[in-house]
């Protein structure tokens, strides 16, 4: 059974940086696409970024392009989300999720991911 554990969320000032981690276990890491989503208070879960099996392809939501970077380390079975120039509106619970397909179904759709972590809270003070 695939399990995902996020970490790295905390309180940070606007303009600051954080790196979130997504530790993967229970499967073959290289067979899964990793997606990051976030959910602010009272809001729907929204797509942030995704990375393909080898890391050669990435996608970002427009709201984070140029500020966030997604990558993965197969030696550690871990995915990462590097967040820079954080804004108050980035405040949310951040989730990582995985699925096997890169392009067959939309990357931005939470329903198309098979396994989810428990989430990690990121709070950006203005």
Secondary structure, 3 states (H helix, E strand, C coil): CCEEEEECCCEEECCCCEEEEEEEECCCHHHCEEEEEEECCCCCCEEEEEECCCCCCEEECCCCCCCEEEEEECCCCEEEEEECCCCHHHCEEEEEEEECCCCCCCCCCHHHCCEECCCEEEEEEC
